[in-house]
Amino acid sequence: MSKRSKLLSRMKNNPNNWVIEDLMFVAAHFGFKFRQPGTSHVTFYNGTFRLTIPSHKRIKPIYVKMFVAMIEELLLEKSYD
């Protein structure tokens, strides 16, 4: 299991106290691109999925849960291909 996969697992088990850099690190591993065009939000995207998250010091747990769900949905889609 890679470091990024372990980090995703830790996010799933405890969605508290994460920073935007952690999400960017994991997103890059799973093929997501991200952009922050001079705003206080970061948008993660690939061909199918898109999620915009406020980039405060600590990310609210609901956004971390949505991020993890998006990654898991992508992995589910890839397993059916």
Phi, psi and omega in degrees: 000130182284165180301321181289324177293322177295321179296319177298319178297320178294323177297319181295318182284331181215094184280011181266150171063048174250151177248163186298329179297325177296317180294321177297319179300314180289317182300319180298323179295323183266015173085013177273146172257161178215154179216150177220082188284064177072020180242181179266016179234150176242133178253124176260135183205157166214198184298328187252320189250153177208133180214130178251130185232134174295138184258061176282179180303310177243133180279135178296144183305326181298323179289324177294319178297318179294322178296313179298318179298321179296316179296316180296322177297319177298315180296323177295316179298318181293329180288337178275345180285000000 
